[in-house]
Amino acid sequence: MKHLLIIAFCMPHLLFSQDDLLNEIDTNAAGNQYVTSAFKGLKIVNFESTKLVAQGDFTFIVSHRFGSIKNGFDNFFGLDDAVTRLNFVFGVSDGLNFGVSRSSYQKIYEFSTKYRLLRQIENGFPVTIVGFNEVLINTGLSKDNLPGLEFENRLTYTWQFLISRKINENFTVELAPTFYHENYVALDDQENSQYALGIGARYKLGKRWSINADYGWHLNRAASSPYKNPLSIGVDLETGGHVFQMHFTTAQGMNTNAFLGQATGDWTDGDIFFGFNLSRTF
């Protein structure tokens, strides 16, 4: 697993940045243009989008996800049970990002890399393809409850392909085939290696507004699992260097394993979570 981790984090920069440069030379020579602004935020709602931070830019994202609004005034519509995630992303190049984050949900630390493989071209290649890898460290696990706990049990690894197509000036869709491996799972019949398919979309409402939605289909969830597939709907507002995202979702956790594997909400009975992401690029 350590060797796979090294390959996953190093090979994108060694291989794909060179290919992207060659593609750019060919594209410019042919007079074609890349499709831009498929997404304004680094995330659709829960899932990563195909947008990357530009070379040399540093983006800081503050994310809040409140508790379920179902309980009403008992927890002030979720405001008493908020979780927070701080995420820092740096653009090593226009096609390669590195990120680090910390979430109060299970005290998870995340180290990630995001890299562009191919770009959608007007009247040419039909989609943009971006890879996303992350290592998650769950520091919330306790040896008091798990006496045999080792550091490796805290680790989760994620591999994801993000495939988007900007259909027209207003509408973009994305597929996100996802594999993640949790070294520790709480359910006896849940496999450590888990598979999912993310589906997302963005529809532009105006110059600075859009409505976003995404859904995660877990493909090998355990039969005894109480968790559900996450469905999320939100609105993006772009104001200069800020992107403000407001959304409702059935998952309170914001890391991949949390929203795909541990979503508890249900839209049909009002068990949903309000949240927002506020990003600032420097």
C-alpha positions as CSV (number, residue, x, y, z in Angstrom):
1,M,0.0,0.0,0.0
2,K,2.9,2.4,0.7
3,H,4.3,1.8,-2.8
4,L,0.9,2.4,-4.3
5,L,0.7,5.7,-2.3
6,I,4.0,6.9,-3.6
7,I,3.1,6.1,-7.2
8,A,-0.3,7.7,-6.9
9,F,1.2,11.0,-5.6
10,C,4.3,11.2,-7.8
11,M,3.4,9.9,-11.2
12,P,0.7,12.5,-12.1
13,H,3.3,15.3,-12.0
14,L,6.0,13.3,-13.8
15,L,3.7,12.1,-16.6
16,F,0.6,14.2,-17.1
17,S,2.1,17.7,-16.8
18,Q,4.4,16.9,-19.8
19,D,1.4,15.5,-21.8
20,D,-0.7,18.5,-21.0
21,L,2.0,20.8,-22.2
22,L,2.3,18.9,-25.5
23,N,-1.5,18.9,-25.9
24,E,-1.5,22.7,-25.3
25,I,1.1,23.2,-28.1
26,D,-0.9,21.0,-30.5
27,T,-4.2,22.7,-29.6
28,N,-2.8,26.2,-30.1
29,A,-1.2,25.3,-33.4
30,A,-4.5,23.9,-34.6
31,G,-6.4,27.1,-33.6
32,N,-8.7,25.2,-31.2
33,Q,-9.6,26.5,-27.7
34,Y,-10.0,24.8,-24.4
35,V,-13.4,24.9,-22.8
36,T,-13.3,27.0,-19.6
37,S,-15.4,27.7,-16.5
38,A,-17.2,24.4,-16.4
39,F,-17.3,24.8,-12.6
40,K,-16.6,27.9,-10.4
41,G,-16.0,26.0,-7.2
42,L,-13.4,23.3,-6.4
43,K,-16.3,21.1,-5.3
44,I,-19.8,20.6,-6.8
45,V,-21.3,20.0,-3.4
46,N,-19.7,17.0,-1.8
47,F,-17.7,15.7,-4.8
48,E,-14.7,17.4,-6.2
49,S,-15.2,19.2,-9.5
50,T,-12.8,19.3,-12.4
51,K,-11.7,22.9,-11.5
52,L,-8.1,23.3,-10.3
53,V,-6.3,26.1,-8.6
54,A,-4.1,28.0,-11.0
55,Q,-0.3,27.8,-10.9
56,G,1.1,29.8,-8.0
57,D,-2.3,30.5,-6.4
58,F,-3.2,29.5,-2.9
59,T,-6.8,28.8,-2.0
60,F,-8.2,28.6,1.5
61,I,-11.6,27.0,2.0
62,V,-13.7,27.2,5.2
63,S,-16.5,24.7,5.2
64,H,-19.3,24.3,7.8
65,R,-21.8,21.6,7.9
66,F,-24.5,22.0,10.6
67,G,-26.5,19.3,12.3
68,S,-29.8,17.9,11.0
69,I,-32.6,20.5,10.6
70,K,-35.1,17.8,11.5
71,N,-34.8,18.4,15.3
72,G,-36.0,22.0,14.9
73,F,-35.4,24.2,18.0
74,D,-33.9,21.4,20.0
75,N,-30.6,22.0,18.3
76,F,-31.7,25.3,16.7
77,F,-32.1,23.6,13.3
78,G,-28.6,22.1,13.5
79,L,-26.6,25.2,14.4
80,D,-25.7,23.6,17.8
81,D,-24.1,20.6,16.1
82,A,-21.8,22.1,13.5
83,V,-18.7,20.5,12.1
84,T,-15.9,22.5,10.4
85,R,-13.3,21.7,7.8
86,L,-10.3,23.9,6.9
87,N,-8.8,23.2,3.5
88,F,-5.6,24.6,2.0
89,V,-4.9,24.0,-1.7
90,F,-1.9,25.2,-3.7
91,G,-1.5,25.3,-7.4
92,V,1.9,23.7,-8.2
93,S,1.1,24.2,-11.9
94,D,-2.1,24.8,-13.9
95,G,-2.6,21.1,-14.0
96,L,-1.4,20.0,-10.6
97,N,-2.7,20.9,-7.1
98,F,-1.7,19.8,-3.6
99,G,-4.0,20.1,-0.6
100,V,-4.2,19.6,3.1
101,S,-7.2,19.8,5.4
102,R,-8.5,19.2,8.8
103,S,-12.1,18.4,9.7
104,S,-13.6,18.4,13.2
105,Y,-15.8,15.4,12.0
106,Q,-13.9,12.4,13.4
107,K,-10.8,14.8,13.6
108,I,-9.8,13.8,10.1
109,Y,-6.6,15.1,8.5
110,E,-6.4,14.9,4.7
111,F,-3.5,15.1,2.2
112,S,-4.6,15.3,-1.4
113,T,-3.3,15.7,-5.0
114,K,-5.5,16.7,-7.9
115,Y,-4.2,16.7,-11.5
116,R,-5.6,17.3,-14.9
117,L,-5.2,14.5,-17.5
118,L,-7.1,15.8,-20.5
119,R,-9.1,18.9,-21.3
120,Q,-12.3,19.5,-23.2
121,I,-11.7,21.3,-26.5
122,E,-14.2,23.3,-28.4
123,N,-15.2,21.2,-31.5
124,G,-12.6,18.6,-30.3
125,F,-12.0,16.3,-27.3
126,P,-15.4,16.1,-25.6
127,V,-14.6,15.9,-21.9
128,T,-12.2,17.1,-19.2
129,I,-10.6,14.3,-17.1
130,V,-9.0,15.0,-13.7
131,G,-7.6,12.6,-11.2
132,F,-8.0,13.0,-7.4
133,N,-6.1,11.1,-4.8
134,E,-6.1,11.5,-1.0
135,V,-4.9,10.0,2.2
136,L,-7.1,10.4,5.2
137,I,-6.0,10.0,8.8
138,N,-8.8,9.5,11.3
139,T,-7.4,10.7,14.6
140,G,-10.8,10.4,16.3
141,L,-10.5,6.7,16.8
142,S,-9.7,5.9,20.4
143,K,-7.6,3.1,21.9
144,D,-10.0,3.1,24.8
145,N,-12.7,1.7,22.5
146,L,-10.3,-0.2,20.2
147,P,-7.5,-1.6,22.3
148,G,-5.7,-3.1,19.3
149,L,-5.7,0.1,17.4
150,E,-2.5,0.8,15.3
151,F,-1.7,3.9,13.3
152,E,-2.3,2.1,10.0
153,N,-5.9,1.4,11.1
154,R,-6.5,5.2,11.0
155,L,-5.7,5.5,7.3
156,T,-8.1,5.7,4.3
157,Y,-6.9,5.9,0.7
158,T,-9.0,7.4,-2.2
159,W,-8.6,7.2,-6.0
160,Q,-11.0,9.1,-8.1
161,F,-11.5,10.1,-11.7
162,L,-13.5,13.2,-12.4
163,I,-15.0,13.3,-15.9
164,S,-16.9,16.5,-16.8
165,R,-18.5,17.9,-20.0
166,K,-19.7,21.5,-20.4
167,I,-22.7,20.9,-22.6
168,N,-23.3,24.6,-23.3
169,E,-22.6,28.0,-21.7
170,N,-25.0,27.2,-18.8
171,F,-24.9,23.5,-18.2
172,T,-22.1,21.1,-17.0
173,V,-22.3,17.5,-16.0
174,E,-19.8,15.2,-14.2
175,L,-19.2,11.6,-13.5
176,A,-16.9,10.6,-10.6
177,P,-15.9,6.8,-10.5
178,T,-14.5,6.4,-7.0
179,F,-12.5,3.7,-5.2
180,Y,-11.5,4.1,-1.5
181,H,-10.0,1.7,1.0
182,E,-10.5,2.0,4.7
183,N,-8.1,0.1,6.8
184,Y,-10.7,0.1,9.6
185,V,-14.4,-0.4,9.1
186,A,-16.9,-0.6,12.0
187,L,-19.2,-3.1,10.4
188,D,-18.2,-6.8,10.2
189,D,-19.7,-7.3,6.8
190,Q,-18.4,-4.1,5.2
191,E,-15.5,-4.7,2.8
192,N,-12.5,-2.5,3.4
193,S,-12.3,-1.7,-0.3
194,Q,-15.3,0.2,-1.5
195,Y,-16.6,1.5,-4.8
196,A,-18.9,4.3,-5.8
197,L,-20.1,6.4,-8.7
198,G,-20.6,10.1,-8.3
199,I,-23.0,12.1,-10.5
200,G,-23.0,15.9,-10.5
201,A,-24.2,18.9,-12.4
202,R,-24.1,22.7,-12.5
203,Y,-26.6,25.0,-14.1
204,K,-25.7,28.6,-14.5
205,L,-28.6,30.9,-13.4
206,G,-26.8,34.2,-14.1
207,K,-23.4,35.9,-14.4
208,R,-22.4,35.0,-10.8
209,W,-25.0,32.4,-9.7
210,S,-25.5,28.7,-10.4
211,I,-27.4,25.8,-8.9
212,N,-25.4,22.6,-8.2
213,A,-26.3,19.0,-7.3
214,D,-24.5,15.7,-6.8
215,Y,-25.3,12.2,-5.8
216,G,-23.1,9.3,-4.7
217,W,-24.1,5.7,-5.5
218,H,-22.2,3.3,-3.2
219,L,-21.8,0.1,-5.1
220,N,-20.9,-2.5,-2.4
221,R,-22.4,-1.2,0.8
222,A,-22.8,-3.9,3.5
223,A,-26.3,-5.4,3.9
224,S,-26.4,-4.4,7.6
225,S,-25.3,-0.8,7.0
226,P,-27.5,1.9,8.3
227,Y,-26.0,4.5,5.9
228,K,-27.4,5.8,2.7
229,N,-26.3,7.3,-0.6
230,P,-25.7,11.1,-0.3
231,L,-27.9,13.5,-2.3
232,S,-27.0,17.2,-2.2
233,I,-28.4,20.4,-3.7
234,G,-26.8,23.8,-3.5
235,V,-26.2,27.3,-4.9
236,D,-22.9,28.9,-5.8
237,L,-22.3,32.7,-5.6
238,E,-19.1,34.1,-7.1
239,T,-17.9,37.5,-5.8
240,G,-14.5,38.4,-7.1
241,G,-11.9,36.2,-5.5
242,H,-14.5,34.5,-3.3
243,V,-16.8,31.6,-4.2
244,F,-19.6,31.1,-1.6
245,Q,-21.4,27.8,-1.8
246,M,-24.6,27.1,0.2
247,H,-26.2,23.7,0.2
248,F,-28.5,21.1,1.7
249,T,-27.2,17.5,1.9
250,T,-27.9,14.1,3.5
251,A,-24.3,13.8,4.7
252,Q,-22.7,15.8,7.5
253,G,-19.1,14.5,7.0
254,M,-17.2,16.3,4.2
255,N,-14.3,13.9,3.4
256,T,-14.8,11.2,0.8
257,N,-15.2,8.2,3.1
258,A,-17.5,10.2,5.4
259,F,-20.1,11.4,2.8
260,L,-20.0,8.3,0.7
261,G,-19.8,5.7,3.5
262,Q,-21.4,7.4,6.5
263,A,-24.3,9.5,5.2
264,T,-27.3,9.2,7.6
265,G,-29.8,11.8,6.3
266,D,-33.0,11.3,4.3
267,W,-34.7,14.0,2.3
268,T,-38.1,12.2,2.6
269,D,-38.4,12.9,6.4
270,G,-36.5,16.2,6.5
271,D,-33.4,14.7,8.0
272,I,-31.0,16.9,6.0
273,F,-28.0,19.1,6.9
274,F,-27.4,22.7,5.9
275,G,-23.9,23.8,5.1
276,F,-21.6,26.2,3.2
277,N,-18.2,26.5,1.8
278,L,-16.4,29.9,1.6
279,S,-13.2,30.0,-0.6
280,R,-10.7,32.7,-1.0
281,T,-7.8,32.7,-3.5
282,F,-4.6,34.5,-2.8
